[in-house]
Amino acid sequence: MSNQFPPPPGPPHNPQSGLPSYTGPAQDPGGAYGYGYGPVPPQQMPGVVRAAQIVLWVLGGLTILGSISAIFIVNPETAGAALGVNVCLLVSAGMAFRYGTVGNGIRVTCIVLMSVQIAFALGGAASGNPAGLLPLLAAIAVVVLLSQGAAGAWFKRPRA
């Protein structure tokens, strides 16, 4: 197959005389990618991942303290129900301890668990339980934080 477009008539145009012209593909001058080795992975945990970690730890702790206090204030059955409704939050809070060493699978798992937590919290809020609003807002925050590009880059970084 031949070239469909003929070359322009006349001598080749070089806007800066005295400099050689290059007609090959455009080259990346290097920038933030180093010297031809691709994107540089983040070396320390981004703020959005640290924020998701802290939100999960705080809410996990509040859930456990609330359930322990519900044993003595209300009854053990209510405390068990509070733990059962927030089991996805507690599992995600436990997985947050590994955010510095694991891959992208844990990020996806936490996003899925927090989406299930959102459904549980919406059910609790719809039944008139005002305590279900705090886990709802926390789960939404964690999903938003872990869905950002910096979080994806952190969990997809190459390991040594």
NUTOR-322232 format. One line per field, with one value per residue: residue number from 1; residue in three letters; chain; x, y, z of N, C-alpha, C, O in turn. Coordinates in nm, 2 decimals, padded with zeros to 4 digits. Each point is the difference from the previous one (the first is absolute). Layout:
seq = c(NUM|...)
type = c(ALA|...)
mol = c(A|...)
n_X = c(X|...)
n_Y = c(Y|...)
n_Z = c(Z|...)
ca_X = c(X|...)
ca_Y = c(Y|...)
ca_Z = c(Z|...)
c_X = c(X|...)
c_Y = c(Y|...)
c_Z = c(Z|...)
o_X = c(X|...)
o_Y = c(Y|...)
o_Z = c(Z|...)
! end
This chain:
seq = c(1|2|3|4|5|6|7|8|9|10|11|12|13|14|15|16|17|18|19|20|21|22|23|24|25|26|27|28|29|30|31|32|33|34|35|36|37|38|39|40|41|42|43|44|45|46|47|48|49|50|51|52|53|54|55|56|57|58|59|60|61|62|63|64|65|66|67|68|69|70|71|72|73|74|75|76|77|78|79|80|81|82|83|84|85|86|87|88|89|90|91|92|93|94|95|96|97|98|99|100|101|102|103|104|105|106|107|108|109|110|111|112|113|114|115|116|117|118|119|120|121|122|123|124|125|126|127|128|129|130|131|132|133|134|135|136|137|138|139|140|141|142|143|144|145|146|147|148|149|150|151|152|153|154|155|156|157|158|159|160)
type = c(MET|SER|ASN|GLN|PHE|PRO|PRO|PRO|PRO|GLY|PRO|PRO|HIS|ASN|PRO|GLN|SER|GLY|LEU|PRO|SER|TYR|THR|GLY|PRO|ALA|GLN|ASP|PRO|GLY|GLY|ALA|TYR|GLY|TYR|GLY|TYR|GLY|PRO|VAL|PRO|PRO|GLN|GLN|MET|PRO|GLY|VAL|VAL|ARG|ALA|ALA|GLN|ILE|VAL|LEU|TRP|VAL|LEU|GLY|GLY|LEU|THR|ILE|LEU|GLY|SER|ILE|SER|ALA|ILE|PHE|ILE|VAL|ASN|PRO|GLU|THR|ALA|GLY|ALA|ALA|LEU|GLY|VAL|ASN|VAL|CYS|LEU|LEU|VAL|SER|ALA|GLY|MET|ALA|PHE|ARG|TYR|GLY|THR|VAL|GLY|ASN|GLY|ILE|ARG|VAL|THR|CYS|ILE|VAL|LEU|MET|SER|VAL|GLN|ILE|ALA|PHE|ALA|LEU|GLY|GLY|ALA|ALA|SER|GLY|ASN|PRO|ALA|GLY|LEU|LEU|PRO|LEU|LEU|ALA|ALA|ILE|ALA|VAL|VAL|VAL|LEU|LEU|SER|GLN|GLY|ALA|ALA|GLY|ALA|TRP|PHE|LYS|ARG|PRO|ARG|ALA)
mol = c(A|A|A|A|A|A|A|A|A|A|A|A|A|A|A|A|A|A|A|A|A|A|A|A|A|A|A|A|A|A|A|A|A|A|A|A|A|A|A|A|A|A|A|A|A|A|A|A|A|A|A|A|A|A|A|A|A|A|A|A|A|A|A|A|A|A|A|A|A|A|A|A|A|A|A|A|A|A|A|A|A|A|A|A|A|A|A|A|A|A|A|A|A|A|A|A|A|A|A|A|A|A|A|A|A|A|A|A|A|A|A|A|A|A|A|A|A|A|A|A|A|A|A|A|A|A|A|A|A|A|A|A|A|A|A|A|A|A|A|A|A|A|A|A|A|A|A|A|A|A|A|A|A|A|A|A|A|A|A|A)
n_X = c(00.08|-00.12|00.19|-00.13|00.15|-00.09|00.20|00.04|-00.16|00.15|00.10|00.16|-00.20|00.13|-00.15|00.09|00.00|00.06|-00.22|00.12|-00.03|-00.17|00.07|00.17|00.01|-00.21|00.13|00.00|-00.09|-00.18|00.07|-00.23|00.04|00.07|00.12|-00.20|-00.02|-00.05|-00.21|00.02|00.09|-00.22|00.09|-00.14|-00.03|-00.10|00.01|00.02|00.21|00.15|-00.04|00.07|00.22|00.07|-00.03|00.14|00.20|00.01|00.00|00.20|00.15|-00.03|00.09|00.22|00.09|-00.02|00.15|00.21|00.04|00.03|00.22|00.15|00.05|00.10|00.12|00.02|-00.21|-00.05|00.06|-00.13|-00.18|00.04|00.01|-00.19|-00.09|00.09|-00.14|-00.18|-00.16|-00.14|-00.16|-00.18|-00.15|-00.14|-00.18|-00.15|-00.05|-00.16|-00.12|00.09|-00.15|-00.19|-00.08|00.03|00.12|00.21|00.15|00.09|00.18|00.19|00.11|00.12|00.21|00.16|00.07|00.15|00.21|00.09|00.07|00.20|00.18|00.05|00.11|00.22|00.13|00.04|00.17|00.12|00.12|-00.06|-00.05|-00.21|-00.07|00.00|-00.13|-00.20|-00.04|-00.03|-00.20|-00.16|00.00|-00.09|-00.23|-00.10|-00.01|-00.15|-00.17|00.08|00.01|-00.05|-00.22|-00.11|00.02|-00.14|-00.22|-00.01|00.01|00.16|-00.04|00.05)
n_Y = c(-00.12|00.09|00.11|00.00|-00.01|00.13|-00.07|00.08|00.12|-00.06|00.20|-00.15|-00.05|00.18|-00.08|-00.20|00.20|-00.15|00.03|-00.14|-00.07|00.04|-00.16|-00.01|-00.21|00.06|00.17|-00.20|00.21|-00.13|00.21|-00.01|00.03|00.19|-00.18|00.09|00.11|00.18|-00.07|00.22|-00.20|-00.02|00.20|00.17|-00.10|-00.08|00.21|-00.01|-00.04|00.17|00.13|-00.07|00.04|00.21|00.06|-00.08|00.11|00.19|-00.01|-00.03|00.17|00.15|-00.08|00.01|00.19|00.06|-00.10|00.09|00.18|-00.06|-00.05|00.16|00.08|-00.09|-00.05|-00.19|-00.02|00.13|-00.07|-00.16|00.08|00.07|-00.15|-00.08|00.15|-00.02|-00.16|00.08|00.09|-00.15|-00.08|00.13|-00.01|-00.17|00.01|00.11|-00.18|-00.07|00.16|-00.04|-00.15|00.10|-00.20|-00.03|-00.18|00.05|00.07|-00.15|-00.11|00.11|-00.01|-00.18|-00.04|00.11|-00.12|-00.16|00.06|00.03|-00.18|-00.09|00.10|-00.07|-00.20|00.00|00.07|-00.17|-00.12|00.15|-00.12|00.11|-00.18|-00.01|00.16|-00.05|-00.17|00.08|00.13|-00.12|-00.09|00.14|00.05|-00.16|00.00|00.15|-00.04|-00.15|00.14|00.08|00.18|00.17|00.02|00.10|00.23|00.09|00.02|00.18|00.11|00.10|-00.22|00.08)
n_Z = c(00.00|-00.16|-00.04|00.19|00.16|-00.16|-00.08|00.20|-00.10|-00.15|00.02|00.04|00.08|-00.03|00.14|00.04|-00.09|-00.16|00.00|00.12|-00.21|00.14|-00.13|00.14|00.07|00.03|00.04|00.11|00.03|00.01|-00.02|-00.01|-00.22|00.07|00.06|-00.04|00.18|-00.13|-00.01|00.06|00.04|00.04|00.06|-00.06|00.20|-00.18|-00.07|-00.22|-00.07|-00.03|-00.18|-00.20|-00.04|-00.06|-00.22|-00.15|-00.03|-00.12|-00.22|-00.09|-00.01|-00.17|-00.19|-00.04|-00.06|-00.21|-00.13|-00.02|-00.13|-00.22|-00.01|00.00|-00.20|-00.19|-00.19|00.12|00.09|00.17|00.20|00.09|00.11|00.21|00.16|00.09|00.14|00.21|-00.05|-00.11|00.14|00.10|-00.13|-00.04|00.16|-00.01|-00.13|00.13|00.13|-00.13|00.10|00.20|00.07|00.04|-00.07|-00.22|00.02|00.08|-00.16|-00.14|00.08|00.01|-00.19|-00.06|00.09|-00.10|-00.17|00.04|00.02|-00.20|-00.11|00.06|-00.08|-00.21|-00.01|00.03|-00.18|-00.15|00.08|-00.11|-00.15|00.18|00.12|-00.08|00.14|00.22|00.08|00.06|00.19|00.19|00.04|00.08|00.22|00.13|00.01|00.13|00.22|00.08|00.01|00.19|-00.14|00.13|00.03|-00.17|00.00|00.14|-00.04|-00.13|00.20|-00.13|-00.03|00.21)
ca_X = c(-00.08|00.09|-00.04|-00.11|00.02|00.13|00.07|-00.03|00.09|00.10|00.10|-00.06|-00.01|00.06|-00.03|00.12|00.11|00.12|-00.03|-00.05|-00.14|-00.02|-00.13|-00.05|-00.10|00.03|00.07|-00.03|00.12|00.04|-00.10|-00.01|00.01|00.14|00.07|-00.05|-00.04|-00.14|-00.04|00.06|-00.11|00.01|00.09|-00.07|-00.14|-00.07|-00.09|-00.14|00.00|00.01|-00.13|-00.10|00.05|-00.04|-00.14|-00.03|00.04|-00.08|-00.14|00.01|00.02|-00.13|-00.10|00.03|-00.03|-00.15|-00.06|00.03|-00.09|-00.14|-00.02|-00.03|-00.11|-00.13|00.00|00.09|-00.05|00.01|00.14|00.03|-00.06|00.08|00.12|-00.04|-00.03|00.13|00.10|00.08|00.09|00.10|00.09|00.08|00.09|00.11|00.08|00.07|00.13|00.09|00.01|00.13|00.07|-00.07|-00.03|-00.13|-00.11|-00.06|-00.08|-00.12|-00.08|-00.05|-00.11|-00.12|-00.06|-00.06|-00.12|-00.09|-00.02|-00.09|-00.13|-00.04|-00.02|-00.13|-00.11|-00.01|-00.06|-00.14|-00.08|00.00|00.12|00.08|00.14|00.05|00.05|00.15|00.07|-00.04|00.09|00.14|00.02|00.00|00.13|00.10|-00.01|00.05|00.14|00.07|-00.02|00.08|00.11|00.12|-00.02|00.02|00.14|00.07|-00.02|00.05|00.14|00.07|00.06|00.14)
ca_Y = c(00.12|00.12|00.12|00.07|00.15|00.03|00.10|00.14|00.05|00.09|-00.06|-00.03|00.12|-00.01|00.13|00.06|-00.03|-00.04|-00.12|-00.11|-00.03|-00.14|-00.03|-00.12|00.02|00.09|-00.06|00.06|00.05|-00.05|00.05|-00.08|-00.15|-00.04|00.00|-00.11|-00.12|00.00|00.08|-00.03|-00.03|00.08|-00.06|-00.01|-00.01|00.12|00.05|-00.05|-00.14|00.02|00.05|-00.12|-00.08|00.06|-00.01|-00.14|-00.03|00.07|-00.05|-00.14|00.02|00.05|-00.11|-00.09|00.07|00.01|-00.13|-00.04|00.08|-00.04|-00.12|00.04|00.10|-00.05|-00.14|-00.06|-00.03|00.13|00.01|-00.09|00.05|00.11|-00.06|-00.07|00.09|00.07|-00.10|00.04|00.11|-00.05|-00.08|00.10|00.07|-00.10|00.00|00.13|-00.01|-00.06|00.09|00.03|-00.11|-00.09|00.05|00.07|-00.08|00.04|00.12|-00.04|-00.07|00.10|00.08|-00.09|-00.01|00.13|00.01|-00.08|00.07|00.11|-00.06|-00.03|00.13|00.06|-00.07|00.05|00.13|00.00|-00.06|00.09|-00.01|00.12|-00.04|-00.05|00.10|00.02|-00.10|00.03|00.10|-00.05|-00.10|00.08|00.06|-00.09|-00.04|00.11|00.01|-00.11|00.00|00.10|-00.04|-00.01|-00.13|-00.10|00.00|-00.05|-00.15|-00.06|00.02|-00.13|-00.03|-00.05)
ca_Z = c(00.00|-00.01|00.08|-00.07|00.00|-00.05|00.08|-00.04|-00.10|00.04|00.10|00.14|00.08|00.14|00.06|00.06|-00.09|00.07|00.08|-00.08|00.02|00.02|-00.05|00.07|00.09|00.11|00.11|00.13|00.05|00.13|00.10|00.12|-00.02|00.01|-00.12|-00.08|00.08|00.03|00.12|00.12|00.10|00.12|00.10|00.13|-00.01|-00.03|00.10|-00.01|00.05|00.15|00.06|00.00|00.10|00.13|00.02|00.03|00.14|00.10|00.00|00.05|00.14|00.05|-00.01|00.11|00.12|00.00|00.02|00.14|00.09|-00.01|00.08|00.13|00.00|-00.05|00.02|-00.09|-00.13|-00.08|-00.03|-00.11|-00.12|-00.04|-00.06|-00.12|-00.11|-00.04|-00.02|-00.12|00.04|00.09|-00.09|-00.07|00.10|00.02|-00.12|-00.01|00.05|-00.10|-00.12|-00.04|-00.05|-00.09|-00.13|-00.04|00.04|00.13|-00.03|-00.06|00.11|00.09|-00.07|00.00|00.14|00.04|-00.07|00.07|00.12|-00.03|00.00|00.14|00.07|-00.05|00.06|00.13|00.00|-00.04|00.11|00.11|00.09|-00.03|00.01|-00.13|-00.09|00.01|-00.08|-00.14|-00.05|-00.01|-00.12|-00.12|00.00|-00.03|-00.14|-00.07|00.02|-00.06|-00.14|-00.06|-00.07|00.08|00.07|-00.09|-00.03|00.12|00.01|-00.12|-00.01|00.00|00.13|-00.01)
c_X = c(00.09|-00.06|-00.11|00.02|00.14|00.07|-00.03|00.10|00.10|00.10|-00.07|00.01|00.06|-00.01|00.13|00.12|00.13|-00.02|-00.05|-00.15|-00.01|-00.15|-00.06|-00.11|00.04|00.06|-00.04|00.13|00.05|-00.10|00.00|00.02|00.15|00.06|-00.04|-00.04|-00.15|-00.03|00.07|-00.11|00.02|00.08|-00.06|-00.15|-00.07|-00.10|-00.14|00.00|00.01|-00.13|-00.10|00.04|-00.05|-00.15|-00.05|00.04|-00.09|-00.14|00.00|00.01|-00.13|-00.10|00.02|-00.03|-00.15|-00.06|00.03|-00.09|-00.15|-00.03|-00.05|-00.12|-00.13|-00.01|00.10|-00.05|00.01|00.15|00.04|-00.05|00.09|00.13|-00.03|-00.02|00.13|00.11|00.09|00.10|00.11|00.10|00.09|00.10|00.12|00.10|00.08|00.14|00.10|00.01|00.14|00.07|-00.07|-00.04|-00.14|-00.12|-00.06|-00.08|-00.13|-00.09|-00.05|-00.11|-00.13|-00.06|-00.06|-00.13|-00.11|-00.04|-00.10|-00.14|-00.06|-00.04|-00.13|-00.12|-00.02|-00.06|-00.14|-00.09|-00.01|00.11|00.09|00.15|00.05|00.05|00.15|00.07|-00.03|00.10|00.15|00.02|00.00|00.14|00.11|-00.01|00.05|00.15|00.08|-00.02|00.08|00.13|00.13|-00.01|00.03|00.15|00.08|-00.02|00.06|00.15|00.08|00.07|00.14|00.01)
c_Y = c(00.12|00.11|00.07|00.15|00.03|00.10|00.14|00.05|00.10|-00.06|-00.02|00.13|-00.03|00.14|00.07|-00.05|-00.03|-00.12|-00.11|-00.03|-00.15|-00.04|-00.13|00.03|00.09|-00.08|00.08|00.05|-00.06|00.03|-00.08|-00.15|-00.05|00.00|-00.13|-00.13|00.00|00.08|-00.05|-00.03|00.09|-00.07|00.00|00.01|00.14|00.04|-00.06|-00.15|00.01|00.04|-00.12|-00.09|00.05|-00.01|-00.14|-00.03|00.06|-00.06|-00.15|00.01|00.04|-00.11|-00.10|00.06|00.01|-00.14|-00.05|00.08|-00.04|-00.13|00.04|00.10|-00.06|-00.15|-00.06|-00.02|00.13|00.02|-00.09|00.05|00.11|-00.05|-00.07|00.09|00.07|-00.10|00.04|00.11|-00.06|-00.08|00.10|00.07|-00.09|00.00|00.13|00.00|-00.05|00.09|00.04|-00.11|-00.09|00.07|00.06|-00.08|00.04|00.13|-00.03|-00.07|00.10|00.08|-00.08|-00.01|00.13|00.03|-00.08|00.07|00.12|-00.05|-00.03|00.13|00.07|-00.08|00.04|00.14|00.01|-00.06|00.09|00.00|00.12|-00.04|-00.05|00.10|00.02|-00.11|00.03|00.11|-00.04|-00.10|00.08|00.07|-00.09|-00.04|00.12|00.01|-00.11|-00.01|00.10|-00.06|-00.02|-00.13|-00.11|-00.01|-00.06|-00.15|-00.07|00.01|-00.13|-00.02|-00.05|-00.14)
c_Z = c(00.00|00.08|-00.08|-00.01|-00.06|00.09|-00.05|-00.10|00.06|00.10|00.13|00.08|00.14|00.06|00.06|-00.09|00.08|00.09|-00.09|00.02|00.02|-00.03|00.06|00.10|00.12|00.11|00.13|00.05|00.13|00.11|00.13|-00.02|00.01|-00.14|-00.08|00.08|00.04|00.13|00.12|00.11|00.13|00.10|00.14|-00.02|-00.03|00.11|00.00|00.05|00.15|00.06|00.00|00.11|00.14|00.02|00.04|00.15|00.10|00.00|00.05|00.15|00.06|00.00|00.12|00.13|00.02|00.03|00.15|00.10|-00.01|00.08|00.14|00.01|-00.04|00.03|-00.09|-00.14|-00.09|-00.03|-00.11|-00.13|-00.06|-00.07|-00.13|-00.12|-00.05|-00.02|-00.12|00.04|00.09|-00.08|-00.08|00.09|00.03|-00.12|-00.02|00.06|-00.10|-00.12|-00.05|-00.08|-00.11|-00.13|-00.02|00.04|00.13|-00.02|-00.05|00.10|00.09|-00.07|-00.01|00.14|00.04|-00.08|00.06|00.14|-00.02|-00.01|00.13|00.07|-00.05|00.05|00.14|00.02|-00.04|00.11|00.12|00.10|-00.03|00.01|-00.13|-00.10|00.00|-00.09|-00.15|-00.06|-00.01|-00.12|-00.13|-00.02|-00.04|-00.15|-00.09|00.00|-00.07|-00.15|-00.08|-00.07|00.08|00.08|-00.09|-00.03|00.12|00.01|-00.12|-00.01|00.00|00.14|-00.02|00.04)
o_X = c(00.09|-00.11|00.02|-00.07|00.10|-00.07|-00.03|00.12|-00.03|-00.01|-00.10|00.09|-00.04|00.06|00.00|00.04|00.02|00.10|-00.07|-00.04|00.08|-00.09|-00.10|-00.05|00.12|-00.04|-00.01|00.10|00.11|-00.07|00.11|-00.01|00.02|-00.03|00.08|00.00|-00.03|00.09|00.02|-00.08|00.11|00.00|00.04|-00.04|00.02|-00.04|-00.07|-00.10|-00.06|-00.03|-00.07|-00.09|-00.05|-00.05|-00.08|-00.08|-00.04|-00.06|-00.10|-00.07|-00.04|-00.09|-00.09|-00.06|-00.05|-00.10|-00.09|-00.05|-00.07|-00.11|-00.09|-00.07|-00.10|-00.06|00.03|00.08|00.03|00.03|00.08|00.06|00.01|00.05|00.07|00.03|00.00|00.12|00.12|00.11|00.12|00.12|00.12|00.11|00.11|00.12|00.10|00.08|00.12|00.06|00.01|00.11|00.06|00.03|-00.07|-00.11|-00.13|-00.10|-00.10|-00.13|-00.12|-00.09|-00.11|-00.12|-00.11|-00.08|-00.12|-00.11|-00.08|-00.09|-00.11|-00.10|-00.07|-00.10|-00.11|-00.08|-00.08|-00.12|-00.06|-00.01|00.07|00.09|00.12|00.05|00.06|00.09|00.08|00.05|00.07|00.10|00.08|00.05|00.09|00.11|00.07|00.07|00.10|00.07|-00.01|00.04|00.07|00.11|00.06|00.05|00.10|00.10|00.02|00.06|-00.04|00.04|00.04|00.11)
o_Y = c(00.01|-00.01|00.03|00.06|-00.05|00.08|00.02|-00.04|00.07|-00.12|00.06|00.07|-00.10|00.09|00.12|-00.11|00.06|-00.07|00.02|00.02|-00.08|00.07|-00.05|00.11|00.01|-00.11|00.12|-00.08|00.04|-00.08|-00.03|-00.07|-00.11|00.08|-00.09|-00.10|-00.09|00.07|-00.12|00.08|00.04|-00.13|-00.08|00.05|00.09|-00.09|-00.02|-00.03|-00.08|-00.04|-00.01|-00.06|-00.08|-00.03|-00.02|-00.07|-00.06|-00.02|-00.04|-00.08|-00.05|-00.01|-00.04|-00.07|-00.02|00.00|-00.06|-00.05|00.01|-00.03|-00.06|00.00|00.02|-00.03|00.06|00.00|-00.02|00.04|00.03|-00.02|00.02|00.05|00.01|-00.03|00.03|00.04|-00.02|00.00|00.05|00.01|-00.02|00.03|00.04|-00.01|00.00|00.08|00.02|-00.04|00.03|00.03|-00.08|00.12|00.03|00.05|00.00|00.02|00.06|00.03|-00.01|00.04|00.05|00.01|00.00|00.07|00.04|00.00|00.03|00.06|00.03|00.00|00.06|00.07|00.01|00.02|00.08|00.04|-00.03|00.05|-00.01|00.07|-00.02|-00.03|00.03|00.04|-00.03|-00.02|00.04|00.01|-00.04|00.01|00.03|-00.02|-00.03|00.03|00.03|-00.07|00.01|-00.11|-00.09|-00.06|-00.10|-00.12|-00.07|-00.07|-00.12|-00.04|-00.10|00.09|-00.06|-00.06)
o_Z = c(00.08|00.05|-00.12|-00.09|00.05|00.07|-00.11|00.01|00.10|00.03|00.04|00.00|00.07|-00.04|00.01|00.01|00.11|00.04|-00.09|00.11|-00.06|00.04|-00.04|00.01|00.03|00.03|00.00|00.01|00.05|00.05|00.06|00.10|-00.03|-00.09|-00.01|-00.06|00.08|00.05|00.03|00.02|00.03|00.02|00.08|-00.10|00.08|00.08|00.10|00.06|00.08|00.11|00.10|00.07|00.08|00.11|00.08|00.07|00.10|00.11|00.07|00.07|00.11|00.09|00.06|00.09|00.11|00.08|00.06|00.10|00.10|00.03|00.06|00.10|00.07|00.10|-00.10|-00.10|-00.12|-00.11|-00.09|-00.11|-00.12|-00.10|-00.10|-00.11|-00.12|00.01|00.01|-00.05|-00.02|00.03|-00.01|-00.04|00.01|00.01|-00.07|-00.04|00.02|-00.10|-00.11|-00.06|-00.06|-00.02|00.10|00.01|00.01|00.07|00.04|00.00|00.04|00.07|00.03|00.01|00.07|00.05|00.01|00.04|00.08|00.05|00.03|00.07|00.08|00.03|00.05|00.09|00.06|00.00|00.10|00.11|-00.10|-00.05|-00.01|-00.10|-00.10|-00.07|-00.09|-00.11|-00.09|-00.06|-00.09|-00.11|-00.08|-00.06|-00.10|-00.10|-00.07|-00.07|-00.12|00.04|-00.03|00.02|00.04|-00.02|-00.02|00.02|00.01|-00.11|00.06|00.07|-00.11|00.00)
! end
